[in-house]
Amino acid sequence: MAQRRLIDRVPVVRQLRQSVGLQRGMLVAGLVLTAIFVLCAILAPWIAPYSYSQLSGPDGNFGAQQAPSAAHPLGTTVGGYDVLSRVIWGAQTALWVVIVAIVLSVFLGILLGLISGYFGGWIDRVLVVIADAIYAFPTLLLAIVVAIAISGGQSQLWSGILAAAASITVVFIPQYFRVVRAEVVRVKSEAFVESARVIGASAPRIMFRHVLRNSTRTLPLIVTLNASEAISTLAALGFLGFGIEPTSAAEWGYDLNKSISDVAAGIWWTAIPPGIAIVMTVLGVTLIGESLNDLADPRLRARRRATSAKTPADAVAASQPVAREELGEVP
């Protein structure tokens, strides 16, 4: 029993057991696509035939716009790079940007939302106005402005990753801020928080020990949805020419931009692979996020349990409100 409970605590495992039918299929498909993306990113130095900036091999230069062959299964780009290698290395660049952007936005968004919701007053009003102002800007336009301000539009590997991640972080912070602030405002009026104040607990202890623990249960859903949006934003920045230089890292959006003229000339192999990589990665992460969102809805869970109940009494019991412990609230 203890081993089973430990396994159930692993992210997505409990949700996978709860899912049924089409919902389980969507979740499994998302997990498979995301796993392929992550494995390609981690194993890129070993599974990629060539380096992302390599232009020649033992037999000389690769050549530009070469058709798929045994040496180059997906052909070469207009710049003379191996398409398959660029696609695999591009997964690593995307993964780094997603990790940095999500970590920064989650940390700053949670911290600001916790301070704003707990203390209220003028601090709350100022932060809400700033968050709403940022949230009102078009996402891609704001990311372009931040990328230009940080790196001037083109940069090396790590400076480009940080610039792209920072531009995406600015877009995501208001989302985490608003969600956490709303939860903190609700939780801070609960009885266990008042009890902590009565016994003399300090404000930081109440904030981080009691309030924060009960205000972040919906964040994993937002993280998965934002991860797909981060990949799309990174690809858009690269496509518009504000990404990482091709000699510093592989980036799907940049490669897609350089293949526009090839498509008109009937050269399909330079555009389809990076385009499929973007679509499949975004689709996989989105399927996970949407499936987790459905499974986290108490009404959908109750409806599913009521449908699968064997007796009328089971159906009535299954339709009862979900307990606070099941929602993840702890004193």
Secondary structure as a PSIPRED ss2 file (coil, helix, strand):
# PSIPRED VFORMAT (PSIPRED V4.0)

   1 M C   1.000  0.000  0.000
   2 A H   0.000  1.000  0.000
   3 Q H   0.000  1.000  0.000
   4 R H   0.000  1.000  0.000
   5 R H   0.000  1.000  0.000
   6 L H   0.000  1.000  0.000
   7 I H   0.000  1.000  0.000
   8 D H   0.000  1.000  0.000
   9 R C   1.000  0.000  0.000
  10 V C   1.000  0.000  0.000
  11 P C   1.000  0.000  0.000
  12 V C   1.000  0.000  0.000
  13 V H   0.000  1.000  0.000
  14 R H   0.000  1.000  0.000
  15 Q H   0.000  1.000  0.000
  16 L H   0.000  1.000  0.000
  17 R H   0.000  1.000  0.000
  18 Q H   0.000  1.000  0.000
  19 S C   1.000  0.000  0.000
  20 V C   1.000  0.000  0.000
  21 G H   0.000  1.000  0.000
  22 L H   0.000  1.000  0.000
  23 Q H   0.000  1.000  0.000
  24 R H   0.000  1.000  0.000
  25 G H   0.000  1.000  0.000
  26 M H   0.000  1.000  0.000
  27 L H   0.000  1.000  0.000
  28 V H   0.000  1.000  0.000
  29 A H   0.000  1.000  0.000
  30 G H   0.000  1.000  0.000
  31 L H   0.000  1.000  0.000
  32 V H   0.000  1.000  0.000
  33 L H   0.000  1.000  0.000
  34 T H   0.000  1.000  0.000
  35 A H   0.000  1.000  0.000
  36 I H   0.000  1.000  0.000
  37 F H   0.000  1.000  0.000
  38 V H   0.000  1.000  0.000
  39 L H   0.000  1.000  0.000
  40 C H   0.000  1.000  0.000
  41 A H   0.000  1.000  0.000
  42 I H   0.000  1.000  0.000
  43 L C   1.000  0.000  0.000
  44 A H   0.000  1.000  0.000
  45 P H   0.000  1.000  0.000
  46 W H   0.000  1.000  0.000
  47 I H   0.000  1.000  0.000
  48 A C   1.000  0.000  0.000
  49 P C   1.000  0.000  0.000
  50 Y C   1.000  0.000  0.000
  51 S C   1.000  0.000  0.000
  52 Y C   1.000  0.000  0.000
  53 S C   1.000  0.000  0.000
  54 Q C   1.000  0.000  0.000
  55 L C   1.000  0.000  0.000
  56 S E   0.000  0.000  1.000
  57 G E   0.000  0.000  1.000
  58 P C   1.000  0.000  0.000
  59 D C   1.000  0.000  0.000
  60 G E   0.000  0.000  1.000
  61 N E   0.000  0.000  1.000
  62 F C   1.000  0.000  0.000
  63 G C   1.000  0.000  0.000
  64 A C   1.000  0.000  0.000
  65 Q C   1.000  0.000  0.000
  66 Q C   1.000  0.000  0.000
  67 A C   1.000  0.000  0.000
  68 P C   1.000  0.000  0.000
  69 S C   1.000  0.000  0.000
  70 A C   1.000  0.000  0.000
  71 A C   1.000  0.000  0.000
  72 H C   1.000  0.000  0.000
  73 P C   1.000  0.000  0.000
  74 L C   1.000  0.000  0.000
  75 G C   1.000  0.000  0.000
  76 T E   0.000  0.000  1.000
  77 T C   1.000  0.000  0.000
  78 V C   1.000  0.000  0.000
  79 G C   1.000  0.000  0.000
  80 G C   1.000  0.000  0.000
  81 Y C   1.000  0.000  0.000
  82 D E   0.000  0.000  1.000
  83 V H   0.000  1.000  0.000
  84 L H   0.000  1.000  0.000
  85 S H   0.000  1.000  0.000
  86 R H   0.000  1.000  0.000
  87 V H   0.000  1.000  0.000
  88 I H   0.000  1.000  0.000
  89 W H   0.000  1.000  0.000
  90 G H   0.000  1.000  0.000
  91 A H   0.000  1.000  0.000
  92 Q H   0.000  1.000  0.000
  93 T H   0.000  1.000  0.000
  94 A H   0.000  1.000  0.000
  95 L H   0.000  1.000  0.000
  96 W H   0.000  1.000  0.000
  97 V H   0.000  1.000  0.000
  98 V H   0.000  1.000  0.000
  99 I H   0.000  1.000  0.000
 100 V H   0.000  1.000  0.000
 101 A H   0.000  1.000  0.000
 102 I H   0.000  1.000  0.000
 103 V H   0.000  1.000  0.000
 104 L H   0.000  1.000  0.000
 105 S H   0.000  1.000  0.000
 106 V H   0.000  1.000  0.000
 107 F H   0.000  1.000  0.000
 108 L H   0.000  1.000  0.000
 109 G H   0.000  1.000  0.000
 110 I H   0.000  1.000  0.000
 111 L H   0.000  1.000  0.000
 112 L H   0.000  1.000  0.000
 113 G H   0.000  1.000  0.000
 114 L H   0.000  1.000  0.000
 115 I H   0.000  1.000  0.000
 116 S H   0.000  1.000  0.000
 117 G H   0.000  1.000  0.000
 118 Y H   0.000  1.000  0.000
 119 F H   0.000  1.000  0.000
 120 G C   1.000  0.000  0.000
 121 G H   0.000  1.000  0.000
 122 W H   0.000  1.000  0.000
 123 I H   0.000  1.000  0.000
 124 D H   0.000  1.000  0.000
 125 R H   0.000  1.000  0.000
 126 V H   0.000  1.000  0.000
 127 L H   0.000  1.000  0.000
 128 V H   0.000  1.000  0.000
 129 V H   0.000  1.000  0.000
 130 I H   0.000  1.000  0.000
 131 A H   0.000  1.000  0.000
 132 D H   0.000  1.000  0.000
 133 A H   0.000  1.000  0.000
 134 I H   0.000  1.000  0.000
 135 Y H   0.000  1.000  0.000
 136 A H   0.000  1.000  0.000
 137 F C   1.000  0.000  0.000
 138 P C   1.000  0.000  0.000
 139 T H   0.000  1.000  0.000
 140 L H   0.000  1.000  0.000
 141 L H   0.000  1.000  0.000
 142 L H   0.000  1.000  0.000
 143 A H   0.000  1.000  0.000
 144 I H   0.000  1.000  0.000
 145 V H   0.000  1.000  0.000
 146 V H   0.000  1.000  0.000
 147 A H   0.000  1.000  0.000
 148 I H   0.000  1.000  0.000
 149 A H   0.000  1.000  0.000
 150 I H   0.000  1.000  0.000
 151 S H   0.000  1.000  0.000
 152 G C   1.000  0.000  0.000
 153 G C   1.000  0.000  0.000
 154 Q C   1.000  0.000  0.000
 155 S E   0.000  0.000  1.000
 156 Q C   1.000  0.000  0.000
 157 L H   0.000  1.000  0.000
 158 W H   0.000  1.000  0.000
 159 S H   0.000  1.000  0.000
 160 G H   0.000  1.000  0.000
 161 I H   0.000  1.000  0.000
 162 L H   0.000  1.000  0.000
 163 A H   0.000  1.000  0.000
 164 A H   0.000  1.000  0.000
 165 A H   0.000  1.000  0.000
 166 A H   0.000  1.000  0.000
 167 S H   0.000  1.000  0.000
 168 I H   0.000  1.000  0.000
 169 T H   0.000  1.000  0.000
 170 V H   0.000  1.000  0.000
 171 V H   0.000  1.000  0.000
 172 F H   0.000  1.000  0.000
 173 I H   0.000  1.000  0.000
 174 P H   0.000  1.000  0.000
 175 Q H   0.000  1.000  0.000
 176 Y H   0.000  1.000  0.000
 177 F H   0.000  1.000  0.000
 178 R H   0.000  1.000  0.000
 179 V H   0.000  1.000  0.000
 180 V H   0.000  1.000  0.000
 181 R H   0.000  1.000  0.000
 182 A H   0.000  1.000  0.000
 183 E H   0.000  1.000  0.000
 184 V H   0.000  1.000  0.000
 185 V H   0.000  1.000  0.000
 186 R H   0.000  1.000  0.000
 187 V H   0.000  1.000  0.000
 188 K C   1.000  0.000  0.000
 189 S C   1.000  0.000  0.000
 190 E C   1.000  0.000  0.000
 191 A H   0.000  1.000  0.000
 192 F H   0.000  1.000  0.000
 193 V H   0.000  1.000  0.000
 194 E H   0.000  1.000  0.000
 195 S H   0.000  1.000  0.000
 196 A H   0.000  1.000  0.000
 197 R H   0.000  1.000  0.000
 198 V H   0.000  1.000  0.000
 199 I C   1.000  0.000  0.000
 200 G C   1.000  0.000  0.000
 201 A C   1.000  0.000  0.000
 202 S C   1.000  0.000  0.000
 203 A H   0.000  1.000  0.000
 204 P H   0.000  1.000  0.000
 205 R H   0.000  1.000  0.000
 206 I H   0.000  1.000  0.000
 207 M H   0.000  1.000  0.000
 208 F H   0.000  1.000  0.000
 209 R H   0.000  1.000  0.000
 210 H H   0.000  1.000  0.000
 211 V H   0.000  1.000  0.000
 212 L H   0.000  1.000  0.000
 213 R H   0.000  1.000  0.000
 214 N H   0.000  1.000  0.000
 215 S C   1.000  0.000  0.000
 216 T C   1.000  0.000  0.000
 217 R C   1.000  0.000  0.000
 218 T C   1.000  0.000  0.000
 219 L H   0.000  1.000  0.000
 220 P H   0.000  1.000  0.000
 221 L H   0.000  1.000  0.000
 222 I H   0.000  1.000  0.000
 223 V H   0.000  1.000  0.000
 224 T H   0.000  1.000  0.000
 225 L H   0.000  1.000  0.000
 226 N H   0.000  1.000  0.000
 227 A H   0.000  1.000  0.000
 228 S H   0.000  1.000  0.000
 229 E H   0.000  1.000  0.000
 230 A H   0.000  1.000  0.000
 231 I H   0.000  1.000  0.000
 232 S H   0.000  1.000  0.000
 233 T H   0.000  1.000  0.000
 234 L H   0.000  1.000  0.000
 235 A H   0.000  1.000  0.000
 236 A H   0.000  1.000  0.000
 237 L H   0.000  1.000  0.000
 238 G H   0.000  1.000  0.000
 239 F H   0.000  1.000  0.000
 240 L C   1.000  0.000  0.000
 241 G C   1.000  0.000  0.000
 242 F C   1.000  0.000  0.000
 243 G C   1.000  0.000  0.000
 244 I E   0.000  0.000  1.000
 245 E C   1.000  0.000  0.000
 246 P C   1.000  0.000  0.000
 247 T C   1.000  0.000  0.000
 248 S C   1.000  0.000  0.000
 249 A C   1.000  0.000  0.000
 250 A C   1.000  0.000  0.000
 251 E C   1.000  0.000  0.000
 252 W H   0.000  1.000  0.000
 253 G H   0.000  1.000  0.000
 254 Y H   0.000  1.000  0.000
 255 D H   0.000  1.000  0.000
 256 L H   0.000  1.000  0.000
 257 N H   0.000  1.000  0.000
 258 K H   0.000  1.000  0.000
 259 S C   1.000  0.000  0.000
 260 I H   0.000  1.000  0.000
 261 S H   0.000  1.000  0.000
 262 D H   0.000  1.000  0.000
 263 V H   0.000  1.000  0.000
 264 A H   0.000  1.000  0.000
 265 A C   1.000  0.000  0.000
 266 G C   1.000  0.000  0.000
 267 I C   1.000  0.000  0.000
 268 W C   1.000  0.000  0.000
 269 W C   1.000  0.000  0.000
 270 T C   1.000  0.000  0.000
 271 A C   1.000  0.000  0.000
 272 I H   0.000  1.000  0.000
 273 P H   0.000  1.000  0.000
 274 P H   0.000  1.000  0.000
 275 G H   0.000  1.000  0.000
 276 I H   0.000  1.000  0.000
 277 A H   0.000  1.000  0.000
 278 I H   0.000  1.000  0.000
 279 V H   0.000  1.000  0.000
 280 M H   0.000  1.000  0.000
 281 T H   0.000  1.000  0.000
 282 V H   0.000  1.000  0.000
 283 L H   0.000  1.000  0.000
 284 G H   0.000  1.000  0.000
 285 V H   0.000  1.000  0.000
 286 T H   0.000  1.000  0.000
 287 L H   0.000  1.000  0.000
 288 I H   0.000  1.000  0.000
 289 G H   0.000  1.000  0.000
 290 E H   0.000  1.000  0.000
 291 S H   0.000  1.000  0.000
 292 L H   0.000  1.000  0.000
 293 N H   0.000  1.000  0.000
 294 D H   0.000  1.000  0.000
 295 L H   0.000  1.000  0.000
 296 A C   1.000  0.000  0.000
 297 D C   1.000  0.000  0.000
 298 P H   0.000  1.000  0.000
 299 R H   0.000  1.000  0.000
 300 L H   0.000  1.000  0.000
 301 R H   0.000  1.000  0.000
 302 A H   0.000  1.000  0.000
 303 R H   0.000  1.000  0.000
 304 R H   0.000  1.000  0.000
 305 R H   0.000  1.000  0.000
 306 A H   0.000  1.000  0.000
 307 T H   0.000  1.000  0.000
 308 S H   0.000  1.000  0.000
 309 A C   1.000  0.000  0.000
 310 K C   1.000  0.000  0.000
 311 T C   1.000  0.000  0.000
 312 P H   0.000  1.000  0.000
 313 A H   0.000  1.000  0.000
 314 D H   0.000  1.000  0.000
 315 A H   0.000  1.000  0.000
 316 V H   0.000  1.000  0.000
 317 A H   0.000  1.000  0.000
 318 A H   0.000  1.000  0.000
 319 S C   1.000  0.000  0.000
 320 Q C   1.000  0.000  0.000
 321 P C   1.000  0.000  0.000
 322 V C   1.000  0.000  0.000
 323 A C   1.000  0.000  0.000
 324 R H   0.000  1.000  0.000
 325 E H   0.000  1.000  0.000
 326 E H   0.000  1.000  0.000
 327 L H   0.000  1.000  0.000
 328 G C   1.000  0.000  0.000
 329 E C   1.000  0.000  0.000
 330 V C   1.000  0.000  0.000
 331 P C   1.000  0.000  0.000
